[in-house]
Amino acid sequence: MREKKNEKGKSKMAEEEAVEKEVIKATEITHKLGHERGHGAECLKCGPKCEGLDLHFWRKICKNCYCRYDEHDVKSEEEIHHGIVKNIFRKERGLSDEIGKLQIFDPEKQPAIAEQVKANFIKVPEVSSPFAMSKYLKQLPKEKDAFQGEAGQQYRNHQLQQQLPAHDFDPAFCNKLSDQEKDRMQKFTDVRDDDAGQGAIKEKTAKEKTHWKCEKCGENLMIGEVAIFAEKAGKDKCWHPNCFVCDTCQELLVDLIYFFKDGKIFCGRHYGEITRVRCAACDELIFTKEYTQAEDQNWHLQHFCCLKCDKMLGGQKYVARDGKPYCMGCYDTTFAKTCQTCKQRIAADAKRVSYKDANWHASEECFRCLACSEPMLGKQFIYKNKDVYCSGACARK
């Protein structure tokens, strides 16, 4: 008996050591990715104009082009999202760390589509038959099928990052949360994960006597068609595969993972924004009681700062451009117009006269007739070659 107890004790210690190693490994990955995720990746919006992704320390945007992290061609981070999906469904059917690919779907029985399934799912959904899975995959638009080529892979990577942003699911990807913020995030996570589900793929057969009606388009599904069922919405609620989209962004739900609230299905990102506000600077949900509202957006108090230099802007003058705030100095350096007369920059808070492509300081010294120096503020003028004249005679000189 003692030997058996010792063996069990050793086994338990070995398991604990293995778990500890996995935690250390995950922490190392998180630390590296937090600072170097996708470093050098091409911007899908700017192309060669961007030198490659150089991730801002906390903004989740590129310091070179200011485009979002997910707007760059970042290669798959499925390892991160595998952990996210595992945590979302940690309470479901007693599943634990064993969640993995093809847990329900057996690739040996359908080798022809096994690779396509692997390419499009982290956690394979429940499916009524291999044939139902095959029919579902055939309905995926080619440009949204990760198995069909680079466009589909980029789409899937983008949707994983958008719909299941790591910083919404793991505080390790957030910027220096306080213990109180972590507690609030955990409470939010517990409620959200209770509202989470994964669509089940089912084929309507002749044996099925009930009517299947798509919740989005309202059309009935015929025998031989496949539908996506969302149990959290109700056991009889179903959608066409291409109708199973987030109610906010209208994108196909990646991995068929949905979050049900107020009678609607959402992706992870937009579910979060129903109950919390999101910081426009760092893209994280805000778990503090106090935050700033400006430019019809919400900001952490410490994140309402200049996009260029990170200078805090609370109580300071600033100028917004495309919803992004700039301090006066950075705005002048980056966007200020040049006066046609004195050739000096026109400060953001200075009065300006603009006509077509030309700009002037709104002063008698600058906005004047080029020929005779007559001040032209509030007067009719003749515009010629980006210059102002008081009369036809002066314009002909």
C-alpha positions in Angstrom: 0.0 0.0 0.0 2.8 2.4 0.9 4.5 1.7 -2.5 1.3 2.5 -4.3 0.9 5.7 -2.4 4.5 6.7 -3.2 3.9 5.9 -6.9 0.8 8.1 -6.8 2.6 10.8 -5.1 5.4 10.7 -7.6 2.9 10.7 -10.5 1.1 13.7 -9.0 4.4 15.6 -8.6 5.4 14.8 -12.2 2.0 16.1 -13.4 2.4 19.3 -11.4 6.0 19.8 -12.8 4.6 19.3 -16.3 1.9 21.8 -15.8 4.4 24.3 -14.3 6.6 23.9 -17.4 3.6 24.5 -19.6 2.8 27.7 -17.7 6.4 28.9 -17.9 6.4 28.2 -21.7 3.1 30.0 -22.2 4.4 33.0 -20.2 7.5 33.1 -22.4 5.4 33.1 -25.5 3.1 35.8 -24.2 6.1 38.0 -23.2 7.7 37.6 -26.6 4.5 38.1 -28.6 3.5 41.2 -26.4 6.5 43.1 -27.8 7.4 41.3 -31.1 4.1 39.9 -32.4 4.2 39.9 -36.2 7.3 42.0 -36.3 8.1 43.1 -39.9 4.8 41.8 -41.3 3.6 43.6 -44.5 0.7 46.0 -44.2 -2.2 44.8 -46.2 -3.5 48.4 -46.5 -0.3 50.4 -47.2 1.8 47.8 -48.9 5.4 48.9 -49.6 4.7 52.3 -48.1 5.0 50.7 -44.7 8.4 49.3 -43.7 6.7 46.4 -41.9 4.9 46.0 -38.6 6.6 47.7 -35.7 4.1 47.2 -32.9 3.5 50.1 -30.5 4.1 49.1 -26.9 0.4 49.3 -25.9 -1.7 50.8 -28.8 -1.8 47.6 -30.9 -1.0 49.6 -34.0 2.1 49.9 -36.2 4.4 52.7 -35.4 5.4 53.0 -39.0 2.0 53.4 -40.7 -0.5 53.6 -37.8 -2.6 50.8 -39.2 -4.0 48.2 -36.8 -2.1 45.0 -35.9 -4.7 42.8 -37.7 -4.4 44.9 -40.8 -0.9 43.4 -41.3 -0.1 40.1 -42.9 0.6 38.5 -39.5 1.0 34.7 -39.8 -1.3 32.4 -37.9 -1.3 32.8 -34.1 -3.4 29.7 -33.7 -1.4 28.7 -30.7 -2.7 31.8 -28.8 -6.2 31.3 -30.0 -6.1 27.6 -29.2 -5.7 28.7 -25.6 -8.4 31.2 -25.9 -10.9 28.7 -27.3 -9.9 26.2 -24.7 -10.7 28.6 -21.9 -14.0 29.7 -23.4 -15.3 26.2 -23.4 -13.5 25.0 -20.2 -16.8 24.2 -18.5 -18.5 22.6 -21.5 -19.0 18.8 -21.3 -16.2 18.6 -18.7 -13.6 19.4 -21.4 -10.2 20.5 -20.0 -6.7 20.7 -21.5 -7.5 17.9 -23.9 -9.4 20.2 -26.3 -7.8 20.0 -29.6 -8.4 19.7 -33.3 -10.7 17.0 -34.7 -11.9 15.9 -31.3 -15.4 15.1 -32.6 -14.7 14.8 -36.4 -12.6 11.7 -37.3 -10.2 12.5 -40.1 -9.6 8.8 -40.8 -13.1 8.4 -41.9 -13.1 11.4 -44.2 -9.4 11.9 -45.3 -10.4 13.9 -48.4 -11.7 16.9 -46.2 -9.6 16.4 -43.1 -7.0 19.0 -44.1 -9.7 21.5 -45.0 -11.3 20.9 -41.6 -7.9 21.5 -39.9 -7.4 24.7 -41.8 -10.7 26.2 -40.8 -11.3 25.1 -37.2 -9.4 25.2 -33.9 -12.2 23.3 -32.1 -14.2 21.3 -34.6 -18.0 21.7 -34.0 -20.6 19.1 -33.5 -21.7 17.7 -36.8 -24.5 15.3 -37.6 -22.4 13.4 -40.2 -19.2 13.6 -42.2 -21.4 14.5 -45.2 -22.9 17.4 -43.4 -19.4 18.7 -42.8 -18.5 18.3 -46.4 -21.6 20.2 -47.5 -20.8 23.0 -45.1 -17.2 23.4 -46.3 -18.4 23.5 -49.9 -20.6 26.5 -49.0 -17.6 28.6 -47.6 -16.7 31.4 -50.1 -13.4 30.6 -51.6 -11.8 33.9 -50.4 -12.9 33.0 -46.8 -11.8 29.4 -46.8 -8.3 29.0 -45.2 -7.7 25.8 -47.1 -8.1 27.4 -50.5 -5.1 29.7 -50.5 -3.5 32.8 -49.1 -6.5 35.1 -49.3 -8.5 32.6 -47.2 -5.7 32.3 -44.7 -5.4 36.0 -44.3 -9.1 36.3 -43.8 -9.2 33.7 -41.2 -6.2 35.2 -39.3 -7.8 38.6 -39.5 -11.1 37.3 -38.1 -9.4 35.4 -35.3 -7.7 38.6 -34.2 -10.8 40.7 -34.7 -13.5 38.5 -33.3 -11.4 36.9 -30.5 -8.9 39.6 -29.6 -6.3 38.1 -27.2 -6.6 41.2 -24.9 -10.3 40.5 -24.4 -9.7 37.0 -23.1 -6.3 37.0 -21.4 -5.1 39.8 -19.0 -1.5 38.8 -19.9 -2.1 40.6 -23.3 -3.4 43.7 -21.6 -1.4 46.8 -20.6 -0.6 46.7 -16.9 -4.0 46.0 -15.3 -4.4 46.6 -11.6 -5.6 43.8 -9.4 -9.0 45.5 -9.2 -9.2 45.6 -13.0 -8.2 41.9 -13.2 -11.0 41.0 -10.8 -13.5 42.9 -12.9 -12.2 41.4 -16.1 -12.6 37.9 -14.5 -16.2 38.6 -13.5 -16.9 39.8 -17.1 -15.2 36.7 -18.5 -17.3 34.3 -16.4 -20.5 35.9 -17.6 -19.4 36.1 -21.2 -18.2 32.5 -21.3 -21.5 31.3 -20.0 -23.1 33.0 -23.0 -20.6 31.4 -25.4 -21.4 28.5 -27.7 -20.3 26.9 -30.9 -22.7 26.3 -33.8 -23.5 22.7 -34.6 -23.6 21.6 -38.3 -26.7 19.5 -39.1 -28.2 18.3 -42.4 -31.9 18.3 -42.8 -33.1 14.8 -43.7 -36.4 13.3 -44.7 -36.8 11.9 -41.2 -36.8 15.5 -39.8 -40.5 16.5 -39.4 -40.0 20.0 -37.9 -39.6 23.1 -40.0 -36.1 24.6 -40.1 -36.3 28.3 -40.6 -33.3 30.6 -40.8 -33.2 33.2 -38.0 -31.6 35.8 -40.3 -33.2 35.6 -43.7 -36.4 33.9 -42.7 -36.3 31.3 -45.4 -37.1 27.6 -44.8 -34.4 25.1 -45.2 -35.1 22.2 -47.5 -34.2 18.5 -47.2 -30.5 18.0 -48.0 -29.5 21.5 -46.9 -27.2 22.1 -43.9 -27.9 24.5 -41.1 -26.1 25.9 -38.1 -27.8 25.4 -34.8 -27.0 27.6 -31.8 -28.1 25.9 -28.6 -27.8 29.1 -26.5 -30.4 30.7 -28.7 -32.7 27.8 -28.4 -32.6 24.2 -29.6 -34.8 24.9 -32.6 -32.9 28.1 -33.7 -30.9 27.7 -36.9 -29.2 29.7 -39.7 -28.0 29.1 -43.2 -24.2 28.7 -43.0 -23.7 32.1 -44.7 -26.3 33.7 -42.5 -24.5 32.7 -39.3 -22.8 36.1 -38.7 -22.2 38.5 -35.9 -25.2 40.9 -35.5 -22.8 43.9 -35.3 -20.1 43.4 -37.9 -22.0 40.9 -40.1 -18.9 38.7 -40.6 -19.0 35.0 -40.6 -18.4 33.8 -37.0 -14.9 32.3 -37.0 -14.9 28.6 -35.9 -18.7 29.1 -35.6 -18.0 30.5 -32.1 -20.8 32.8 -31.0 -21.9 34.7 -27.9 -25.6 35.0 -27.3 -27.2 38.1 -25.7 -30.5 39.9 -25.9 -31.8 37.4 -28.6 -28.8 38.0 -30.9 -25.5 36.3 -31.7 -22.3 38.2 -31.6 -18.6 37.6 -32.1 -16.4 38.0 -29.0 -15.3 41.5 -29.8 -18.8 42.9 -30.2 -20.3 41.0 -27.3 -17.8 42.7 -25.1 -18.8 46.1 -26.4 -22.4 45.5 -25.4 -21.6 45.5 -21.7 -18.2 47.4 -21.6 -16.7 50.3 -23.4 -13.5 49.9 -25.4 -10.5 52.2 -25.3 -10.0 53.9 -28.7 -6.2 53.9 -28.2 -5.2 50.5 -26.8 -8.3 48.6 -28.1 -8.8 47.0 -24.7 -12.1 46.9 -22.8 -12.1 49.4 -20.0 -12.4 47.9 -16.5 -11.9 51.2 -14.5 -14.7 53.3 -13.1 -13.3 56.5 -14.6 -12.4 57.0 -18.2 -12.4 59.8 -20.7 -15.0 60.4 -23.5 -13.9 62.5 -26.4 -14.5 62.5 -30.2 -17.5 60.2 -29.7 -15.1 57.5 -28.3 -13.9 56.2 -25.0 -10.4 56.2 -23.6 -8.5 55.1 -20.6 -7.5 58.2 -18.7 -3.8 57.5 -19.3 -4.4 56.7 -23.0 -6.0 59.9 -24.1 -2.8 61.2 -25.5 -1.2 62.4 -28.7 -1.0 59.7 -31.4 2.5 60.8 -32.5 4.4 61.5 -29.2 2.1 60.0 -26.5 1.8 63.3 -24.6 -1.1 63.3 -22.2 -3.9 65.5 -23.5 -6.3 65.6 -20.5 -7.1 69.3 -20.0 -4.8 70.3 -22.9 -5.5 71.8 -26.3 -5.5 69.1 -29.1 -6.6 68.6 -32.6 -8.4 65.5 -33.8 -7.9 64.0 -37.3 -9.8 60.9 -38.4 -10.9 60.5 -34.8 -7.2 60.5 -33.5 -6.0 63.2 -31.2 -2.8 65.1 -31.7 -1.0 67.6 -29.5 -0.7 71.1 -31.1 3.0 70.6 -31.8 2.7 67.2 -33.5 -0.3 68.4 -35.5 1.6 71.4 -36.8 4.6 69.3 -37.7 2.6 66.6 -39.4 -0.4 68.4 -40.9 0.0 72.2 -40.8 -0.6 74.0 -44.1 2.0 76.4 -45.4 1.1 80.0 -46.0 1.3 81.0 -49.6 2.7 84.4 -48.8 5.1 84.0 -45.8 5.9 80.3 -46.5 5.6 79.6 -42.8 3.4 76.9 -41.2 -0.1 77.9 -40.2 -0.6 76.7 -36.6 -3.6 74.5 -35.8 -5.1 77.1 -33.6 -4.4 80.1 -35.9 -7.0 81.6 -38.2 -6.6 80.6 -41.8 -7.9 81.5 -45.3 -8.1 78.6 -47.8 -9.1 78.7 -51.4 -8.7 75.7 -53.6 -5.2 74.3 -53.0 -3.8 77.5 -51.4 -3.7 78.7 -47.8 -2.8 81.9 -46.0 -2.6 83.2 -42.5 -5.9 85.2 -42.0 -4.0 88.4 -41.5 -3.6 91.6 -43.5 0.2 90.9 -43.8 -0.4 87.6 -45.6 -3.8 87.6 -47.3 -3.1 90.6 -49.6 -2.9 91.4 -53.3 0.4 90.1 -54.7 0.9 93.1 -57.0 0.0 96.1 -54.8 -0.2 94.6 -51.3 -3.8 95.7 -50.7 -5.3 93.7 -47.8 -8.0 91.3 -49.1 -9.6 90.0 -45.9 -13.4 90.2 -46.4 -13.1 91.4 -50.0 -13.6 90.0 -53.4 -10.4 88.9 -55.1 -9.1 87.3 -58.3 -7.3 84.0 -57.9 -4.5 83.3 -60.3 -1.7 80.7 -60.1 -2.3 80.3 -56.3 -2.0 84.0 -55.8 -4.5 86.7 -54.8 -5.1 90.0 -56.7 -7.4 92.9 -55.9 -8.3 93.7 -59.6 -7.9 92.6 -63.2 -5.2 95.3 -63.6 -3.1 93.9 -60.8 -3.6 90.4 -62.1 -2.3 91.4 -65.5 1.0 92.8 -64.1 
